[in-house]
Amino acid sequence: MRRDRIIKAVNTLKDALQAAQIRELLRAARNGQQAEGVNRTQKILLAYNVFMRHYQEFADDEKEMMTFFGLTPLLDLAFWSALIDGEQAVSRKLMADVDVGAYNVIFVMPKLRELLTRENDRDQLIVADATGGDQEIKRLRLLVAERERSLTDPHIIINVMRSLDEFYEGMAALRGGDNTGLTVGSIDSGSTKSFDFFGAAAIMDEISELLIAVWDRIKYSAEDNFRYQIEVAMMAAGFINRVKDAQTGGRISEEQGQRITRSVAKAIETLFRSGAFTEEMDAVREVRASQFLVPKTQLLEYRREEARVEFKSIEMRDGLDADKVEPLTRVHDGKDQLAAGEAPVVGPANLKMQHAAVPAPASDTSDAA
């Protein structure tokens, strides 16, 4: 799980536990507070309803964190029924384990979240330009699609960085004027490797919009010439008109416009063949970029092993009778969605792309339009 996804999952799960007042409910049940039975039952049912409403919004990360901290009993109707029946109907150790897990999420994990949070974990930053004035730069996050447990070819990382730099330079030339250069804010890894690039806000918006527009137009295409597909998609997305406007405005010449068009098309092709995609491209839809753009080359993969992760619980101060908390066990039992060497079949067009590490782009004059 990537660092940013851990932070988001902690925040979401913590909000759900606090909204449902899980710890207060468990403490009352453990202390045997039986007064006002009808009101007590209503409180339990309300807590269940509130938590399940939050659970409906959980992604896989939040669900995985629930499993890790032993909070899955909160999804079991038998657990809640036992709370309604009274303290004798539910294991005191089970209540203690759930309480400890909730405590760790609410009080311990936020401290870890503070350690993981960086000052540049924002979509926009203010930097000083060449003249000493303030200029706003914006983040563009690129992720790299990979098979599970695969190790990354260094050329893929090189190609992603070089291609986005050429992409940025081309869009900056069309806009004209002095623009801040492209920078790398952070590099993260986990289930997916990610790169946070920062550049002029207007240019980063244009890059993001063009990537999404091209992706939406080529993901169902059956054409074998991938470069041709991208060029047609760029034309449909209005990029050629953007080049002509820059020529009319005197910012670039006709020859520069052709060179920029070829350079941007090659950059997009290299990014897609390297498995690069944005979070918007991977939104829930028929074809997800994180699955479709997985490289098909035979890469080195490490062996799957059952991992036992121990989480040392914090000793409770409110009289918990959990003298001993068993270590939490997390077993990775997922399966590869893509077998090695197997190309996915997408849509009726059955488009299959050969993804490999793309060599460093040659000079622009060698490309065919």
Summary of the structure (lengths in Angstrom):
residues: 369
radius of gyration: 26.1
end to end distance: 41.1
largest distance: 83.9
contacts: 1055
relative contact order: 0.13
helix: 50%
strand: 9%
